[in-house]
Amino acid sequence: MRTRTGARLRSPFLSDRTRPSRRTRTAFLAVTALTGGLLLGTQHPAVAGPNLIKNPGFETAGTGADGMPYCWERSGWGDNDFSFDVVADAHSGTKALKVELTRSVDGDRKALITESAACAPAVTEGAQYDLSVWYKSTTPDAAITVFRHDTVAGWQYWTDLKTLDLSAGYQQASVRTPVVPPGTDRISWGVSVYGTGSVTTDDYAMEEVVAEPPDPVCTGTAEECADGKWEVLPTDNPVRSMHSVVLNNGKVLLIAGSGNDTDLFEAGTFTSAVYDPATGSYRTIPTPDDMFCSGHVQLSDGRVLVMSGNKGYPSADGTVGYQGYKDSYVFDPATETYTRTNDMNDGHWYPSATIMGNGDVMSFGGLREDSSGSVTAERWSAAEEKWLPLWQVNQTWSYWGLYPSMILMQDGRLFYSGSHVFGNGTPGTGASIYDYDANTVTDVAGLQNKDERDQSASVLLPPAQDQRVLTIGGGNIDSNPEANRLTDLIDLKQPNPTYTHGPLLPQGTVDLGTGAGPQPQTGAQGKMYGSAVLLPDGKVLETGGALHNRANPVFSSSLFDPATDTFTPVAPDPEARGYHSSAFLLPDGRVMATGDNPGNGTWNHKVSLYTPPYLLKGPRPEITSVAGDHWLYGDTRRITVDRPIVKAELIRPAAVTHSSDPNQRFVDLPLTVDPDDPRTIDLNVTSNPNLAPPGWYMLFAVDAAGVPSVAEWVHLGGPAALAERALESAHIHDFATDLAKPEKKPQKRRASAPVPPQVAGCDRHYGPPDVCVPATFPDSLATPAARCDWLAAHAYGRLKLNGREDPLGLDRNGDGLACGKGDVTGGGVTGAHHH
């Protein structure tokens, strides 16, 4: 059972709530001591200014019974034994403050600046502040933690800025805040102690960073500088790839398998290609199995784990649907080869894949070898490099659907956002939190139209420390309504997270197949099949999509700003990007988009590249050196840049298919800036592997104009054993621990869940399996004549009837050909005889 405490206990007299330990707390050797990471010495403010902290050295006593100094308060949560003491062991003056934990199962204790208008320093939106404290520490489990006061929502956790090293004598720790978010008027901060040992602090300082705003620069047309620009590359993608994985050498793995082409499947022709952005060239590589509609994720060492795929297409009579096999492979970017692993416990066509904080991979959902729904959860062990046997994996026997978007939370639980592929959402609210250790599922409320979020896109918003998720658009291939404009936001830091309504998606144009070309969207028309891409300036690009089941491409793109929760329309991709499309960030800061597979079975091999507006604002900052490319959790790592920057971050490379990449994340790296040379910067790495699971990341540095550097590749986490140890000592926060919905225990063990063979929304009575005649046509197409006209306008060609049944009434004369001559009377010229 989870703690039902707030994030901060206000009084030392409040009893500690307990819960079974999720991890054993061990204060092991500070990881920075293992890395040789460079630390800056004594820090000074970037620009001298007044110290904004009242009573920074604790010399003024407080009046409360708890003995805390004036303008300081006790805070913390969890199952631990602690003490707060004013001591004479001061850095200067006569007093310092010592926080000590003698027993720690979970939670933390911290002395914070009192959260009041009288004590908490006022701050300015958009500004940054240099924080510093003198400290001595006997524990590696301590960090500078900041809270902010929102003028509407009140006090709330902001972020952890820096992990403190062990130190027998006083040393100074300095760090710069991120840019103050809109609506923030004050901050409070202090040192969190979250492992056994003590931290003594003194002489706190906080000074505003005075920075000259950059002069606006535009290196393109005015329109390009506002909206960015797209180009369609001269070389086509040689394979029908619906899986895109950015590799740690900057290349892109494009997996097709049979590419949703039954002829290729029957011939055993399975393909992948590796694209090199540096040369614009493709290398087609041998592919041992039909990885069409597999799951995939980068492992911590940079190899790609590819799980399941297509064992068989639906039968011609429609009685058997897609079938998923148990096969699994790893792809090695160095050799560009696939190697077979042990099998999964079940088949999973359309499985999820989420890397965990210790480097393990969890997978849920998909279709089994008999085309029923898999209720088997799978776990890849990073330590053993294999899929674990069924008895070693916690099971709820839940059917999560196809490509369920399972996002790792900061405490190791999984948030199912409600984004999925095909048909309705899960029963209940359509979104939930899964606690693997407790093996419970708890529904989360608020997701709009949960049964019309088929092929919506969900993304953990920048930075990952904020624990907010955005869900965009969607439809339903079963009922086939117009895709919607809905967006939903959830803050997983809240005690009882609930989706709230986000802004409506901006509208673009849509090609309705009438021959008139793309027309402006109207009413509630939105998109499904869209892509959501994290950008290095902290915004999210949403692009592409379509209005209906594998039909009617939507041409629109926009930038979502998590700071303001607003969309800004930008230039649209000129190419159709509907079903089986994907878009993803390249290390140079551009976005690549590929694929489209409409219902008529054709494929768009054109590749588009988007240059965001930030690449049209003049010269880019350059990372001129990095202190090693193998980082550990809690590290401080020095970089040098050619000019001042305001932020740096790690972005996990894409592994995307079907609008789904639950592992995509942007992890803020708070800066410690050398006061004598602002081009020398220490980056402070999170101590929590759940925020940044082990693996290779793109490191970007971003200037005040939002212009990013080209990425450098760094590896985070070390070997599996070290990531596991870091996870045991991570600073976990007490978020989402007061969920309103009841916990659901595991269901009764079962082999599978029933799934109809027509799960993909296609009526298999017509045409080959790689062609999708909608099982449900839009409401405006109620007659066979209208449907035949629609099929003709969408270039379906000849459609043979599979068997004798004709549920859509498209073969009126019974000649075995749908929409043939003589099938439609009174409906005008129609159909397949035109092709």
N, C-alpha and C positions, 0 to 999 in steps of 0.2 A: 504494500500500500504506500502511496506517495505522500510526501510531506504536504500538509495543507497550511503552510506558512507563507507569509508575504516574502518579498525579496529581502526585506531588511527588518529585523526585530528592533523596535524602538527602545525597549527597556531591558536592563539586565535582569529584571525580576520576572520577565516572561519565561515560562518553562520551555526547554528545548523539546521540539517534537522529534520523534524518532521514526525511522523506517529501516527495513532491512538494508544492509549495505549493498550497493550496486557494484562496489569495487573496494578493494583493500587499499587504504591510504598508506603509502610508504614515502617517506622523505628520502629519495635517493639522490645521488650525486647530481648537482645541477648540470643540466645537459649542455650548457654553454661551456663547461669545463672540458667537455669531450670534443669540442669542435674547433677550438682555437679561434672562435669568432672574436673579432676585434671590438673593443669598447672604447668609446671616447673617454677622455679623462674628465676632470672637473669641468662642469658646464656653466655657461653664462647665457643670459638672454640674447636673442638675435639682435634686438635693439633695446638699449637700456630704457626701462620704464618703471613706474611705481609697482611695488608688490601689492597685488589686489587682495591678498589674504589678510584677514584680521587675526591677530594672535598667532602668528605663524610659528612661534617658538614655544607656545604653551605657557608663557610667563604669567599670563593673567588667569587666575583661578576662576572656575565657574561657580554657580550657586546651587546646582542640583545635587541631589542625594547620591548620585552615581560617582561623584568626584571627578567628572570630566572637566577639562579646561574650558574657559569661555569660548563660545563659538565652535565647539567640537562635540560630536555625539557618537555614541556607540551604535553599531549596526552589525548585521550578520544574520545567519540562519543555519539550520542543520543540526546534526547530531555530533556535538563536539564539546569538550571541556575547555574553558577559556578564562582569561583574565585581562583586564585593562588597568594599567597602573601608570601614574605619573612618577617618573624616576629622576634621580639627580644625575644620571649618566648622560649628560647633555653634550651636544656638539658645540653649542655656544649658550651663554646664559647659565641658568641653574636647573632647567627642567627639560625633560624629554618624555615621550609617551611610548610605553611598551605594550604591545599586544602579543599574547602568548596562547598557543593551543597545546595542551598536554595530552589530549586524546582527540582524534579526528576520524570520524567515519565518512562524513560528507559535510558540505556547506563551507562557510567561511566566517571570519570575524574581521571587522575593519573599523577604524576610527575615521569618521568623515567630518568635513566641514558641515556645521549645522545647516540643515535645509530650511533656511528662513531668509526673508528679505533683508534682515538685519546682518546676517553672517555670510550667506552664500554670495560669491562675487558675481556682479552683473557682467554679461557678455553681449557682444554684438553679432547679429546674424552675419554669416559669411566671413567672420574673422577667425584667426587661429591664435592659440595661446601656448606659450612655453611654460611647462610645469616642471618644478624641480623639488627634490626633498633629500635631506641628508639622512642616512639610515645605516644601521648595522643589523645583520640577520643571521640566524642560525638555521634557517630553513630555505630550501630552494623554491618552496611553494608560496610565493608572495608576488603581488602584482599591483601596479597603480591602476585604480578603477575609478571611472568617472560617471556621475549621474548628471542629468540635465533637467531643467525645469521648463516644461512646455506650457505656454501661456493658456492653452485650452485643457490639456490632459493632466497637468500637474507634474510632479516629480517622477522620473523614470530612469531606469538604467540606460546609460549611453554606450560605454565600451570599456574594455580593458586595454590599456595603452602599452604597458611594458612589464615584463617579468623581471624581478629583481634577483641579482646574483647573491649567493652566500657572501657575507663580509664580516670578518671579525672586528674590524675597526670601521669608523665612519667613512662612508664614501657618498658622493652625490649621484643621484639618478635624475636624468633630465629627459623629457619627451615633449613633443608638440602634439596638441590636439588636432583631430581632423577639423575641417571647416565647420563652424557652428551651424547646425541646421536651422531652417526657417522656423519661426515660432518659439525659439529658445531665448530666454532672457537671463537665466542664471545657471551656473554649474556648481556642483559640489564634488569633491574628490578626496581620495585618501589611499591607504595601502591595505589591500585585502590579504589576509593570512589564511591559507586554505590547506595547510599541512602542519604536522606537529613541529614545534619550534617557536621562536619568537622573532619579532621585528621591532626594533626601537627606532623612532623617527624624531626629527627635529628640523627646524628652520625650513619650513615649506615656502615656496615662492611661486607666483603666477604672474606672468607679464604678457601683455598683448604683443603679438608679432606685427610690426608695422611693415607693410609691403606695398610697393608701388603697383597700382593696377597696370596690366600690360596694355600697350597701345593696340587697338584693333588692326588686324592685318587680313587682307583677302588676296589669295593668289589665284582665284578663279573668277568666274562671273559672279555677280551679286547673288544670282539664283543658286549657283553651285555652293557658294559659301554659306548660304542659309540652309540648303536642302541636301547637300552632298550630291554625288553623281554616280550613275551606274554605267558600266561598260560590259558589253557581251563579248566574251573572248573569241578569238578567231578559231581556236581548236576545240572541237567538241569533246565531251566526256565519252570515252570509247565504250563504257559499260553502262548498263541500266541499273545504276546504284541507288539504293534507297537508304544506305547506311554510310555515314560520314564520320570519320574519326581522325582528329588532328594528332599527329605523332610528335614525339619529343625531339625529332630532328627537323621539325617545321614542315614536313611533308604531310599529305592527307591520304588516308586509306579510304577508298571508295569500294564498298562491298555490294555486289549485285546478286551473287549466286546465280539462279536461273533468271533473275530480273523480272519475275512475274510473267514469264514467257513459257508456255507449256511445251513449245517445240524444243526450246533449249533444255528444259527439264527432261523431256523424253530422250534427248540426245546425250544427256549427262554433261552438258556444257555449262560449267559454273565458272563465273569470272569475278575478279576483283581488279582494281587498278590503284596504283600509287601515283598521286599527282604531286609534282614538285613546283611550288609557286615561284621559285627562283628562276626556273627555266621555262615554265609554262608547259612542260611536257608530262606525258602519262606513260607509265609502264604497266602493262597488263600482266598479272601474275597468276600462276596456277592456284586454283581454289579447289580444295579436295571434296567439298560437300555443298549441298544447296543451302547456303547461308541466307537465302531470301527470308526476311522477316525473323531474323535472329535477335538476340540481345547482345550488348557489347559494352565494355568499359575498360579504361586503361588500368592495369594493375600498378602497384606501387613502383615496380622496376621499369615501367614504360612499355612493357609488352601489352598487347590487347587481348583480353579474354572475350571470346566469341562463344555464345551459348545457344544451343538448339538451332532451329531453322526449319526448313520445309521438307518433311518426309514425303508428302504427297499433296497434290492439288485436289479440289473437290471432284467427286465423281460426276459423270455426265448426267446421271439421273437425279442428282441433287440430294441423294440420301446420305452421303458422307461429305463432311466439310474438309477444310485444311487440316493437315496432320503435322504435329511437331515431333521431331526426333530428340533423342537423349544425348546426341553427340555434342562435343565441346572441343574447342581448339584455342590455342594461344598463337597470336601473330607477333612475330619478332620484327620490329622496325629495322634492325641492323641487317638482317639477312633477307627481309621481305618474304618470309616463308611462314606457313602455318604448321603447327605441330599438334597432334591429337592429345587431349588430356583424358583422364578417366571420364566415364559417362555421368550425366546427371541421374538423379533417381527417377525422373519422369520426363516425358516430352513436354516442351514449352514453345509452341509457335506463338510469337509475340510476347516474350517475357520481359519483365523489368530487370534492371541491373543497377544496384546501388553499392558503391564502395563505402565501407564502414571506417571508423576511426582507427582501427588496427590493421587496415588493409584487406580484411576479408570482404567478400562480395555477397550480398543478399539478392536473391531473385525470386519473383512471385509471378503467378498467373500464366496465361498462355493456354494453348490447346495441346492435348496429349496425342499420343500416337494413334488413338482411335477417334480423334477430333472432338472428344469431350473436353470439358474445362479442367485444367490442372488445379488441384487444391494443395499441392505439395510445395512448401517453401524449401528453397535450396540455399546452401551456404558453401561458398568457396573459401577454403582455409588458406590464408597467406603463408602461414608457418609451414603447412604440409604440402602446399601447392597442389591441392586436389579438391574435388567436390566431396564434402563430408557425407558419410552414409546417413540414411534417413533417421536412424535412432539417435544420431548426434545433433539433430537440428530441431529446434522448437517448432511445433506445428499447431496452428489454429484450425486447420482444415477449411480455411476460408477461400472462396473463389474471388480473387481480386480483379478478374477481367483480363483484358489484353493491354499490354504496355501501361500498366498502372504507374502513375508518376509518384515514386516513393523517394522523398527528400530527407536526407539525414539531418536531424536536429542537433543542437549543441550538447545535449545530454545523451546522445546515442540512440534515442528513439527515432522512429520513421514517421514522417508526415505524409499521408496519402492525400494529395491535393484535390483529387476528383477528376483530374485530367486522365483520359484513357482513350482507347481506340475502339470504335464500333459500339453503337447502340446506347442503351441506358447506363447510368451510373450504378454504383453499388447500392444495395438496399439501405434504407435509413437516410441520412443526410447527404450521402454521396462523398463525404470527406471524413478522415479519421486519423487518429494517432495510434501507431502500433508500438507497443513496448515489448521488444524481443525478450528481454530478461524476465519480465513478469508474465510474458506470453498473453497479453490482454490487448484488446482493440477497443478504443473509445471514440465514438462519433464526435465530430466537430460540426457545429451548426453554421448556417449563414450562406452557403454556396447557392447562388441563384440558378434556377432551372437545371438542377443537377443531372437531369436526364437529357439535356441538350448541351453537354460539354464534351461530346465525342470529338476527338482530335482538336481539343483546345490545347493551349500551350501553358505550362506553368514554369516559373523560374524563381529561384531564391534570389531576392533583389540584392544589389550592392549596398553596403558591404555585407558579407555573410554574418558578421557580428550583430547586425540588426535583426536577423531572424524573421524577416518579412518575406512573404511569398505573394507573387502576382499570378493570377490565372486569367487567360485571355481567350474570349470567343468560344467557338465550338458549334456543333450541330448534332445530328443524329441520323446515321445512315439507314436506320430502320424506318422511322417516320418521315425522314427526308424533308424537314422544314427548311426554310431559308436559315442559313447560319446566322448567329446573333452577334451583337456588338458588346455583349456583357463583359465586364472585367470585375474581378473580385480581389480584395486584398486581405491578408491575415497577418497579424503580428503575433508570432509564436513566443514572444517574451511575456505576453499577458498571462495572468493566472488561469483564465479560462478563454483561450483564444477562440475567436469567432470571426468568420469571414464578414467583411463589410463591403458595400458596393463601391467599386472603383468607377473612374470616369468611363463613359462610353468610348469604344474604339472609334477613331476617326474613320470616315468613309472615303472610299476611292471610286474607282470605276469597276464595272463588272461586265464580262462578255457573256450575254445570255444566249448566244448561239443563234441569234436571229439574222445574222449577216450584217448587222449594223455596226459591229465592232463594239469595243468597250463603251458603256454608258454610265453616267453618274449613278452611284448607289442611292437608294431612296429609303425612307421609312426606317425600319429596324434592321435593314440588311447589314450583315457583318461578314464574318469569315470563319471557316474552320480550316484545318491544314496549315495554319500560320506558323511561322518560326519566331522564336524569341532569343535574341543574342545579347549577351553581356558585352558591353564596350568598355575600354580602358578609362574613359572619362567618367564612368560611374552611371551612365545611362543604359537603357535597354532598347535595342532595335527590334521592333516587330515588323515582319515583312511577309508578303505572299499570302496565299490562301485561296479558298474557293467558296462559293455560295451554297452549293448542293453536293450531294454524294458523287464525288469524282466528276464534277461538272461545274462549268461557269466560273472560270478563274477570276479572282479579285485582284486588281492592280492597286495596291496601296502599301505604304510603309510609313512608320512614324517612330519617333523617339519618346520613350517614357522616362521621365525624370523622377527617381525615387525620393528626391528631396522635396518635391512639390506635388507628387502624385498626379502629374499631368502628362498628356500626350501632345506632341508637336508633329504634325504631318511633315514628311520629307519626300524626296523623290522616290517614286515607285520603281521596282524592278520591271523592266520592259517585257520580261519573259513570264509566261504562265508558270506559277509555282503552287500547284495544288497537291493532290495525293502523291505520296512518295517523293516529295521535295524536301530539301533541307537547306538551312543557312547556318553559317558558323564563322567565328572569328579566326583570322589568320594572325600569325605573330607580328606582321607589319602593321596591324591595326585596321586593315580592310576586312570586309565581310564577303565571303564566297557563298553563292547560292547555286543549287543544282537540282535537276530532276523535275518531273511532272508526269503523271501516269493517269490520264483521264480514262473514263469508263470504256472507251472504244479500244483500249489496249495499246495505244501508241505511247511513245516515250519522247520526252523533250531532252535531247542530249546537249542543249546549249547551256553554257556556264556563264553566270553573271558575277561581276565584282563590284562591290559598293565601296566608294570612297566617302567616309563620313565627313561632315563639315569640319571636324577638328583637324583633318589633314590638309585643309585649305586655309590655315591661319598662320602661314609662315613657317620658319624653320622649326624642326622638332628637337626637343631635348634629347641628349644622347647619354646613355649610361656608359661611362668611359672605363670603369673597372668594377668588378664584383669580388668581394672577399670569399672566394670559393663558391662552387655551384652545388655543394651538398650541405643542406641546412638541417638543423634539428629544431624541435619544438622548444619555444622559449628563448631561442637564439637572439643575439643582436648581431647583425651582419652589415658591414660597411660597404657602401657603394660610393663611387664618385660620379658626378654628372658634369656636363659642360656649362650648366647654368642653373639657377635656383629652381626648385620644384615645390609643389604644395602637397603632393601625395604620391605614394607608391603602393602597388598592390600585386598580389599573385592571382592570376586567372587560370582556372583549371581548363585544359584544352577540351574541345567539344568531342562528344561521342553521341551523335544524335541520329534519330530516326523517327518518322511519324510524329513530328512536332515535340518529341520527348527527349530531354536530356537532363534527368534529375540530378546528375553530378556536377552540372555547370555551376560554378561559384566564383565570386570575386571577394578575396580576403584582404582587408585593409592591413597595411604595414605602417603603423605609426612611426613618425620620423623623430630622430634626435639629430638636430642640425648643429654642425660645428659653428660656434659664434664667430670664429676668425675666418672661416671659409665656408660659405653656405653651399658650396659644391661638394663638400664632404659630409656624408649623411650616414648615420647608423639606422638600419631598419629593424624594428622590433617585431619579432615573429610570435604569433599566438602560441600559447602553451597547450592549446586544446586541439587534438587531432580530429575531433568531430567537426570543428569549423573548417579545417583544411586537411582532409584525409591524405595519407601518405601518397606521394607520387611526384611526377614532373609538372611544373607550373610555368606559365609565362609571367615573367617579372616586368612590369611596366612602371616607368616614372612619368609623372604628369605635371605640366607646368600650370601657372595661374590662369592661362587662357584655355585650359582643358586639352592642350595638345600633348599626346602621349609619345614616348620614345618608341622605337622598335623594341620588341621584347627580347630579353635574355632568358635562357632556360635555366631553371634551378630545380634541384630535387629536394623535396621536403620529407623528413621522417626517418631516414635511415632504414636499416633492415627491419624485418617484421617484429623481431623481439624488442627492438628499441622503441618502435611505434607503440607496441603493447604497453611497455613500461611508461611511456609518456602519457598514454591514455589513463593509466591508473592515477597519475598525478596532475591531471588537467584541472583547470579552474572551471568547474561546472556551476552554472547559475540555476537558481530555483525558479525556472520559468515553466509555464504550462503545467502547474502541479495542482490546480484546483479545478479540474475539468467538470463541467456541469452534467454531462451525459454519463450514464453508468458504464463501468468497465464490463466488456463482454468477454467471458471466458472462452476457451477453445470449444469449437463445435464437436459433435460426436465424430469419431474417425470415419472417413469415407474415402472411396477410391477416386472419385471425380465429381464434377458438377455438370448437370446437363446443359449443353449449349447447342442451339439449333444449327444445322449444317449451313444455313444461309446467313451466318453471323456477319459476313462481310457486306451485307446489304445488296447482294446481287441475286437475281433470279437465274438460277443455273439451267432453266429450261431452254435458254436461248444462247447460242454461240459457244465458243470454247471457254474453258475456265479462266483464261486471262482477260476475257472481255466481261464487263460488268454492266448488264442491263439492270437498271434499278428495280429492286423488288417493289419499291414504292415510288411512284412518280410524283412530282410536285402537284399540288391540288389543281392547278390550272390545266393539267393534262389529264382529263378524265376519260377521254374517249380513245379507242384504238387508233383512230385517224390522227389525233393530236399526238399520241405517243409515237406513232410511226414517223410523223413529221419531225418530231424532236430527235429521234434516233438518226434520221437522215441528216438533219442539220448538224448533229454532233459526230458525223462521219463514222457511223458504226459498220457500214458495209453489209455484206450478206450475213444473215443470222439464221443458221439452221436450227430447227427445233430438236431438242434432245428428248426423244421419247414422244409420247402422244399427248401429254398434258400441255395445255396452252392457257395458263392462268391469267395472262394479261390480254388475251383475246387478239393476238397479233397475227395469227395464221387462220383467217376466216375460211379460206378455201381448202384448208387441210392438205396443202402440197408439201408440208414439211419445211417451208421457208417463211420466216416471220417477216411481215411487212412486204411481201412480194406482190407482184401484179395481181390484181383481183382481190386482194385481202381487204381493202378498204373501199367503201362506197360512200359517196357523198362527203368525202372529207378532203377532196382536193388531191393533188399529186403528192405521193408519199414515197418514202422508203427506199428499201435496199436496191430496187432496180435502177436507181440513179447512179450506183457506184460501180 
